[in-house]
Amino acid sequence: MTNAPLFVFKMRAVARPTDPYYVTRWDRATPVEVVAATKQEAINKADATLGSAGAHRYWVFRVDSVRDVLIPTEATT
């Protein structure tokens, strides 16, 4: 049995207004760290973890680093 490759994604998240007039404030970002197989999976997990971004807002993410990890699975006999 082989393990699927997993990565630790260190990201920042900002609740961005839907109105494009406003600038995204990365200086107010929330740090997020998740384990996932792909970048999209990491964003989905982070989005679910953070919950609602608030009225007329949505989360935007910036990936700061990615590190591969090996999480062992128990052998089945």
Biopython code that builds the backbone (N, CA, C, O; Angstrom):
import numpy as np
from Bio.PDB.StructureBuilder import StructureBuilder

atoms = [
    (1, "MET", "N", (0.844, -1.183, 0.000)),
    (1, "MET", "CA", (0.000, 0.000, 0.000)),
    (1, "MET", "C", (0.890, 1.248, 0.000)),
    (1, "MET", "O", (1.803, 1.367, 0.818)),
    (2, "THR", "N", (0.625, 2.150, -0.897)),
    (2, "THR", "CA", (1.413, 3.376, -0.967)),
    (2, "THR", "C", (0.623, 4.533, -0.378)),
    (2, "THR", "O", (-0.607, 4.562, -0.436)),
    (3, "ASN", "N", (1.338, 5.466, 0.179)),
    (3, "ASN", "CA", (0.712, 6.667, 0.733)),
    (3, "ASN", "C", (0.592, 7.723, -0.355)),
    (3, "ASN", "O", (1.510, 7.917, -1.152)),
    (4, "ALA", "N", (-0.534, 8.392, -0.378)),
    (4, "ALA", "CA", (-0.695, 9.511, -1.311)),
    (4, "ALA", "C", (0.197, 10.646, -0.836)),
    (4, "ALA", "O", (0.331, 10.854, 0.370)),
    (5, "PRO", "N", (0.803, 11.378, -1.744)),
    (5, "PRO", "CA", (1.648, 12.492, -1.310)),
    (5, "PRO", "C", (0.800, 13.570, -0.628)),
    (5, "PRO", "O", (-0.261, 13.952, -1.121)),
    (6, "LEU", "N", (1.289, 14.044, 0.505)),
    (6, "LEU", "CA", (0.611, 15.112, 1.229)),
    (6, "LEU", "C", (1.577, 16.259, 1.457)),
    (6, "LEU", "O", (2.790, 16.065, 1.526)),
    (7, "PHE", "N", (1.030, 17.435, 1.569)),
    (7, "PHE", "CA", (1.842, 18.635, 1.739)),
    (7, "PHE", "C", (1.250, 19.498, 2.842)),
    (7, "PHE", "O", (0.040, 19.497, 3.068)),
    (8, "VAL", "N", (2.110, 20.227, 3.520)),
    (8, "VAL", "CA", (1.669, 21.218, 4.490)),
    (8, "VAL", "C", (1.701, 22.566, 3.776)),
    (8, "VAL", "O", (2.755, 23.023, 3.335)),
    (9, "PHE", "N", (0.548, 23.186, 3.672)),
    (9, "PHE", "CA", (0.422, 24.498, 3.037)),
    (9, "PHE", "C", (0.320, 25.554, 4.123)),
    (9, "PHE", "O", (-0.594, 25.514, 4.947)),
    (10, "LYS", "N", (1.254, 26.500, 4.128)),
    (10, "LYS", "CA", (1.165, 27.658, 5.011)),
    (10, "LYS", "C", (0.655, 28.811, 4.165)),
    (10, "LYS", "O", (1.273, 29.203, 3.175)),
    (11, "MET", "N", (-0.493, 29.349, 4.581)),
    (11, "MET", "CA", (-1.157, 30.371, 3.789)),
    (11, "MET", "C", (-1.579, 31.533, 4.676)),
    (11, "MET", "O", (-1.537, 31.463, 5.905)),
    (12, "ARG", "N", (-1.985, 32.596, 4.009)),
    (12, "ARG", "CA", (-2.633, 33.730, 4.672)),
    (12, "ARG", "C", (-4.003, 33.890, 4.038)),
    (12, "ARG", "O", (-4.176, 33.683, 2.837)),
    (13, "ALA", "N", (-4.978, 34.264, 4.865)),
    (13, "ALA", "CA", (-6.344, 34.462, 4.375)),
    (13, "ALA", "C", (-6.827, 35.852, 4.759)),
    (13, "ALA", "O", (-6.562, 36.342, 5.857)),
    (14, "VAL", "N", (-7.543, 36.473, 3.830)),
    (14, "VAL", "CA", (-8.107, 37.805, 4.062)),
    (14, "VAL", "C", (-9.564, 37.780, 3.604)),
    (14, "VAL", "O", (-9.887, 37.253, 2.539)),
    (15, "ALA", "N", (-10.433, 38.359, 4.429)),
    (15, "ALA", "CA", (-11.833, 38.513, 4.039)),
    (15, "ALA", "C", (-11.917, 39.732, 3.132)),
    (15, "ALA", "O", (-11.757, 40.868, 3.579)),
    (16, "ARG", "N", (-12.168, 39.483, 1.865)),
    (16, "ARG", "CA", (-12.169, 40.554, 0.865)),
    (16, "ARG", "C", (-13.603, 40.954, 0.522)),
    (16, "ARG", "O", (-14.457, 40.087, 0.335)),
    (17, "PRO", "N", (-13.874, 42.252, 0.437)),
    (17, "PRO", "CA", (-15.215, 42.684, 0.041)),
    (17, "PRO", "C", (-15.489, 42.339, -1.424)),
    (17, "PRO", "O", (-14.570, 42.276, -2.241)),
    (18, "THR", "N", (-16.752, 42.119, -1.738)),
    (18, "THR", "CA", (-17.115, 41.803, -3.119)),
    (18, "THR", "C", (-16.987, 43.017, -4.032)),
    (18, "THR", "O", (-16.895, 42.870, -5.251)),
    (19, "ASP", "N", (-16.982, 44.202, -3.455)),
    (19, "ASP", "CA", (-16.829, 45.439, -4.226)),
    (19, "ASP", "C", (-15.357, 45.615, -4.598)),
    (19, "ASP", "O", (-14.521, 45.713, -3.700)),
    (20, "PRO", "N", (-15.006, 45.659, -5.889)),
    (20, "PRO", "CA", (-13.591, 45.763, -6.291)),
    (20, "PRO", "C", (-12.955, 47.114, -5.967)),
    (20, "PRO", "O", (-11.755, 47.288, -6.179)),
    (21, "TYR", "N", (-13.719, 48.055, -5.467)),
    (21, "TYR", "CA", (-13.182, 49.366, -5.119)),
    (21, "TYR", "C", (-12.154, 49.263, -3.986)),
    (21, "TYR", "O", (-11.173, 50.006, -3.973)),
    (22, "TYR", "N", (-12.370, 48.361, -3.054)),
    (22, "TYR", "CA", (-11.513, 48.245, -1.876)),
    (22, "TYR", "C", (-10.261, 47.425, -2.160)),
    (22, "TYR", "O", (-10.286, 46.490, -2.961)),
    (23, "VAL", "N", (-9.175, 47.781, -1.502)),
    (23, "VAL", "CA", (-7.891, 47.096, -1.642)),
    (23, "VAL", "C", (-7.829, 45.946, -0.640)),
    (23, "VAL", "O", (-8.277, 46.090, 0.497)),
    (24, "THR", "N", (-7.280, 44.814, -1.051)),
    (24, "THR", "CA", (-7.106, 43.679, -0.149)),
    (24, "THR", "C", (-6.030, 44.019, 0.869)),
    (24, "THR", "O", (-4.912, 44.373, 0.495)),
    (25, "ARG", "N", (-6.356, 43.915, 2.148)),
    (25, "ARG", "CA", (-5.443, 44.273, 3.237)),
    (25, "ARG", "C", (-4.685, 43.042, 3.733)),
    (25, "ARG", "O", (-5.094, 42.396, 4.698)),
    (26, "TRP", "N", (-3.568, 42.725, 3.058)),
    (26, "TRP", "CA", (-2.770, 41.558, 3.455)),
    (26, "TRP", "C", (-2.092, 41.766, 4.797)),
    (26, "TRP", "O", (-1.681, 40.791, 5.425)),
    (27, "ASP", "N", (-1.960, 43.008, 5.261)),
    (27, "ASP", "CA", (-1.371, 43.249, 6.576)),
    (27, "ASP", "C", (-2.309, 42.806, 7.706)),
    (27, "ASP", "O", (-1.890, 42.718, 8.860)),
    (28, "ARG", "N", (-3.567, 42.529, 7.380)),
    (28, "ARG", "CA", (-4.544, 42.047, 8.364)),
    (28, "ARG", "C", (-4.889, 40.573, 8.147)),
    (28, "ARG", "O", (-5.936, 40.104, 8.592)),
    (29, "ALA", "N", (-4.016, 39.858, 7.471)),
    (29, "ALA", "CA", (-4.279, 38.459, 7.114)),
    (29, "ALA", "C", (-4.252, 37.538, 8.326)),
    (29, "ALA", "O", (-3.570, 37.792, 9.319)),
    (30, "THR", "N", (-5.019, 36.458, 8.207)),
    (30, "THR", "CA", (-5.057, 35.398, 9.215)),
    (30, "THR", "C", (-4.177, 34.257, 8.731)),
    (30, "THR", "O", (-4.393, 33.750, 7.630)),
    (31, "PRO", "N", (-3.183, 33.833, 9.524)),
    (31, "PRO", "CA", (-2.361, 32.703, 9.097)),
    (31, "PRO", "C", (-3.147, 31.396, 9.195)),
    (31, "PRO", "O", (-3.888, 31.175, 10.153)),
    (32, "VAL", "N", (-2.973, 30.534, 8.194)),
    (32, "VAL", "CA", (-3.657, 29.242, 8.137)),
    (32, "VAL", "C", (-2.644, 28.191, 7.708)),
    (32, "VAL", "O", (-1.824, 28.435, 6.823)),
    (33, "GLU", "N", (-2.702, 27.017, 8.340)),
    (33, "GLU", "CA", (-1.829, 25.908, 7.962)),
    (33, "GLU", "C", (-2.679, 24.654, 7.851)),
    (33, "GLU", "O", (-3.356, 24.275, 8.807)),
    (34, "VAL", "N", (-2.650, 24.006, 6.689)),
    (34, "VAL", "CA", (-3.441, 22.794, 6.456)),
    (34, "VAL", "C", (-2.596, 21.735, 5.759)),
    (34, "VAL", "O", (-1.607, 22.041, 5.093)),
    (35, "VAL", "N", (-3.010, 20.483, 5.930)),
    (35, "VAL", "CA", (-2.379, 19.355, 5.247)),
    (35, "VAL", "C", (-3.324, 18.918, 4.141)),
    (35, "VAL", "O", (-4.495, 18.636, 4.396)),
    (36, "ALA", "N", (-2.823, 18.862, 2.918)),
    (36, "ALA", "CA", (-3.652, 18.500, 1.770)),
    (36, "ALA", "C", (-2.775, 17.938, 0.654)),
    (36, "ALA", "O", (-1.551, 18.068, 0.675)),
    (37, "ALA", "N", (-3.431, 17.310, -0.318)),
    (37, "ALA", "CA", (-2.708, 16.726, -1.449)),
    (37, "ALA", "C", (-2.490, 17.735, -2.578)),
    (37, "ALA", "O", (-1.528, 17.620, -3.337)),
    (38, "THR", "N", (-3.387, 18.729, -2.689)),
    (38, "THR", "CA", (-3.279, 19.717, -3.756)),
    (38, "THR", "C", (-3.546, 21.115, -3.202)),
    (38, "THR", "O", (-4.070, 21.269, -2.099)),
    (39, "LYS", "N", (-3.182, 22.115, -3.972)),
    (39, "LYS", "CA", (-3.427, 23.499, -3.566)),
    (39, "LYS", "C", (-4.921, 23.769, -3.437)),
    (39, "LYS", "O", (-5.351, 24.420, -2.485)),
    (40, "GLN", "N", (-5.713, 23.277, -4.384)),
    (40, "GLN", "CA", (-7.157, 23.501, -4.329)),
    (40, "GLN", "C", (-7.776, 22.843, -3.100)),
    (40, "GLN", "O", (-8.656, 23.422, -2.463)),
    (41, "GLU", "N", (-7.325, 21.647, -2.768)),
    (41, "GLU", "CA", (-7.818, 20.973, -1.569)),
    (41, "GLU", "C", (-7.443, 21.769, -0.321)),
    (41, "GLU", "O", (-8.238, 21.875, 0.613)),
    (42, "ALA", "N", (-6.241, 22.325, -0.304)),
    (42, "ALA", "CA", (-5.805, 23.140, 0.833)),
    (42, "ALA", "C", (-6.678, 24.383, 0.979)),
    (42, "ALA", "O", (-7.062, 24.743, 2.092)),
    (43, "ILE", "N", (-6.991, 25.035, -0.127)),
    (43, "ILE", "CA", (-7.858, 26.223, -0.088)),
    (43, "ILE", "C", (-9.257, 25.841, 0.381)),
    (43, "ILE", "O", (-9.861, 26.559, 1.178)),
    (44, "ASN", "N", (-9.777, 24.715, -0.106)),
    (44, "ASN", "CA", (-11.105, 24.267, 0.322)),
    (44, "ASN", "C", (-11.138, 23.979, 1.822)),
    (44, "ASN", "O", (-12.091, 24.352, 2.505)),
    (45, "LYS", "N", (-10.097, 23.317, 2.335)),
    (45, "LYS", "CA", (-10.037, 23.017, 3.768)),
    (45, "LYS", "C", (-9.921, 24.297, 4.595)),
    (45, "LYS", "O", (-10.588, 24.441, 5.620)),
    (46, "ALA", "N", (-9.084, 25.215, 4.153)),
    (46, "ALA", "CA", (-8.917, 26.474, 4.880)),
    (46, "ALA", "C", (-10.211, 27.270, 4.876)),
    (46, "ALA", "O", (-10.586, 27.859, 5.890)),
    (47, "ASP", "N", (-10.892, 27.290, 3.740)),
    (47, "ASP", "CA", (-12.167, 27.999, 3.624)),
    (47, "ASP", "C", (-13.200, 27.407, 4.580)),
    (47, "ASP", "O", (-13.926, 28.144, 5.247)),
    (48, "ALA", "N", (-13.267, 26.086, 4.648)),
    (48, "ALA", "CA", (-14.205, 25.420, 5.552)),
    (48, "ALA", "C", (-13.846, 25.682, 7.018)),
    (48, "ALA", "O", (-14.730, 25.853, 7.858)),
    (49, "THR", "N", (-12.557, 25.711, 7.314)),
    (49, "THR", "CA", (-12.110, 25.951, 8.683)),
    (49, "THR", "C", (-12.431, 27.370, 9.140)),
    (49, "THR", "O", (-12.839, 27.574, 10.284)),
    (50, "LEU", "N", (-12.252, 28.339, 8.269)),
    (50, "LEU", "CA", (-12.469, 29.738, 8.641)),
    (50, "LEU", "C", (-13.943, 30.110, 8.723)),
    (50, "LEU", "O", (-14.311, 31.053, 9.424)),
    (51, "GLY", "N", (-14.776, 29.378, 8.016)),
    (51, "GLY", "CA", (-16.207, 29.680, 8.044)),
    (51, "GLY", "C", (-16.534, 30.895, 7.194)),
    (51, "GLY", "O", (-15.821, 31.218, 6.243)),
    (52, "SER", "N", (-17.618, 31.558, 7.549)),
    (52, "SER", "CA", (-18.085, 32.701, 6.770)),
    (52, "SER", "C", (-17.125, 33.884, 6.905)),
    (52, "SER", "O", (-16.609, 34.162, 7.987)),
    (53, "ALA", "N", (-16.901, 34.563, 5.801)),
    (53, "ALA", "CA", (-16.035, 35.749, 5.813)),
    (53, "ALA", "C", (-16.802, 37.003, 6.218)),
    (53, "ALA", "O", (-16.201, 38.058, 6.419)),
    (54, "GLY", "N", (-18.099, 36.900, 6.337)),
    (54, "GLY", "CA", (-18.911, 38.051, 6.713)),
    (54, "GLY", "C", (-19.791, 38.505, 5.560)),
    (54, "GLY", "O", (-19.688, 38.015, 4.436)),
    (55, "ALA", "N", (-20.652, 39.450, 5.876)),
    (55, "ALA", "CA", (-21.593, 39.956, 4.878)),
    (55, "ALA", "C", (-20.847, 40.628, 3.726)),
    (55, "ALA", "O", (-19.978, 41.471, 3.949)),
    (56, "HIS", "N", (-21.190, 40.253, 2.505)),
    (56, "HIS", "CA", (-20.632, 40.831, 1.273)),
    (56, "HIS", "C", (-19.115, 40.696, 1.207)),
    (56, "HIS", "O", (-18.436, 41.571, 0.669)),
    (57, "ARG", "N", (-18.580, 39.599, 1.754)),
    (57, "ARG", "CA", (-17.138, 39.335, 1.742)),
    (57, "ARG", "C", (-16.896, 37.873, 1.368)),
    (57, "ARG", "O", (-17.785, 37.032, 1.502)),
    (58, "TYR", "N", (-15.686, 37.584, 0.900)),
    (58, "TYR", "CA", (-15.275, 36.208, 0.637)),
    (58, "TYR", "C", (-13.791, 36.092, 0.972)),
    (58, "TYR", "O", (-13.067, 37.087, 0.979)),
    (59, "TRP", "N", (-13.347, 34.864, 1.251)),
    (59, "TRP", "CA", (-11.949, 34.631, 1.597)),
    (59, "TRP", "C", (-11.082, 34.585, 0.346)),
    (59, "TRP", "O", (-11.448, 33.974, -0.659)),
    (60, "VAL", "N", (-9.938, 35.235, 0.424)),
    (60, "VAL", "CA", (-8.894, 35.078, -0.594)),
    (60, "VAL", "C", (-7.649, 34.560, 0.123)),
    (60, "VAL", "O", (-7.400, 34.897, 1.280)),
    (61, "PHE", "N", (-6.876, 33.742, -0.577)),
    (61, "PHE", "CA", (-5.741, 33.069, 0.042)),
    (61, "PHE", "C", (-4.464, 33.364, -0.723)),
    (61, "PHE", "O", (-4.471, 33.540, -1.942)),
    (62, "ARG", "N", (-3.372, 33.413, 0.017)),
    (62, "ARG", "CA", (-2.041, 33.547, -0.566)),
    (62, "ARG", "C", (-1.164, 32.465, 0.075)),
    (62, "ARG", "O", (-1.000, 32.436, 1.295)),
    (63, "VAL", "N", (-0.609, 31.587, -0.745)),
    (63, "VAL", "CA", (0.239, 30.505, -0.244)),
    (63, "VAL", "C", (1.645, 31.053, -0.014)),
    (63, "VAL", "O", (2.272, 31.595, -0.924)),
    (64, "ASP", "N", (2.126, 30.902, 1.215)),
    (64, "ASP", "CA", (3.469, 31.369, 1.556)),
    (64, "ASP", "C", (4.517, 30.279, 1.378)),
    (64, "ASP", "O", (5.626, 30.549, 0.916)),
    (65, "SER", "N", (4.167, 29.045, 1.746)),
    (65, "SER", "CA", (5.129, 27.954, 1.583)),
    (65, "SER", "C", (4.389, 26.624, 1.524)),
    (65, "SER", "O", (3.269, 26.480, 2.012)),
    (66, "VAL", "N", (5.069, 25.653, 0.902)),
    (66, "VAL", "CA", (4.553, 24.293, 0.792)),
    (66, "VAL", "C", (5.688, 23.352, 1.182)),
    (66, "VAL", "O", (6.812, 23.471, 0.695)),
    (67, "ARG", "N", (5.370, 22.417, 2.069)),
    (67, "ARG", "CA", (6.372, 21.447, 2.528)),
    (67, "ARG", "C", (5.767, 20.063, 2.393)),
    (67, "ARG", "O", (4.637, 19.836, 2.824)),
    (68, "ASP", "N", (6.504, 19.136, 1.800)),
    (68, "ASP", "CA", (5.961, 17.781, 1.672)),
    (68, "ASP", "C", (6.177, 17.011, 2.967)),
    (68, "ASP", "O", (7.190, 17.173, 3.648)),
    (69, "VAL", "N", (5.198, 16.169, 3.289)),
    (69, "VAL", "CA", (5.246, 15.359, 4.508)),
    (69, "VAL", "C", (4.833, 13.937, 4.168)),
    (69, "VAL", "O", (4.114, 13.699, 3.198)),
    (70, "LEU", "N", (5.288, 13.014, 4.965)),
    (70, "LEU", "CA", (4.890, 11.621, 4.819)),
    (70, "LEU", "C", (4.163, 11.241, 6.088)),
    (70, "LEU", "O", (4.762, 11.166, 7.161)),
    (71, "ILE", "N", (2.868, 10.999, 5.966)),
    (71, "ILE", "CA", (2.077, 10.580, 7.112)),
    (71, "ILE", "C", (1.860, 9.087, 6.986)),
    (71, "ILE", "O", (1.152, 8.642, 6.082)),
    (72, "PRO", "N", (2.457, 8.299, 7.880)),
    (72, "PRO", "CA", (2.345, 6.841, 7.747)),
    (72, "PRO", "C", (0.922, 6.356, 8.032)),
    (72, "PRO", "O", (0.231, 6.887, 8.901)),
    (73, "THR", "N", (0.509, 5.358, 7.297)),
    (73, "THR", "CA", (-0.777, 4.712, 7.558)),
    (73, "THR", "C", (-0.513, 3.373, 8.211)),
    (73, "THR", "O", (0.536, 2.766, 7.995)),
    (74, "GLU", "N", (-1.454, 2.914, 9.002)),
    (74, "GLU", "CA", (-1.289, 1.624, 9.657)),
    (74, "GLU", "C", (-1.424, 0.510, 8.621)),
    (74, "GLU", "O", (-2.289, 0.552, 7.745)),
    (75, "ALA", "N", (-0.566, -0.466, 8.743)),
    (75, "ALA", "CA", (-0.611, -1.615, 7.831)),
    (75, "ALA", "C", (-1.782, -2.509, 8.228)),
    (75, "ALA", "O", (-1.980, -2.806, 9.406)),
    (76, "THR", "N", (-2.542, -2.926, 7.241)),
    (76, "THR", "CA", (-3.651, -3.834, 7.514)),
    (76, "THR", "C", (-3.217, -5.250, 7.177)),
    (76, "THR", "O", (-2.562, -5.477, 6.159)),
    (77, "THR", "N", (-3.569, -6.174, 8.004)),
    (77, "THR", "CA", (-3.179, -7.557, 7.752)),
    (77, "THR", "C", (-4.380, -8.436, 7.629)),
    (77, "THR", "O", (-4.245, -9.641, 7.415)),
]
sb = StructureBuilder()
sb.init_structure("model")
sb.init_model(0)
sb.init_chain("A")
sb.init_seg("    ")
for serial, (resi, resn, name, xyz) in enumerate(atoms, 1):
    if name == "N":
        sb.init_residue(resn, " ", resi, " ")
    sb.init_atom(name, np.array(xyz, "f"), 0.0, 1.0, " ", f" {name:<3s}", serial, name[0])
structure = sb.get_structure()
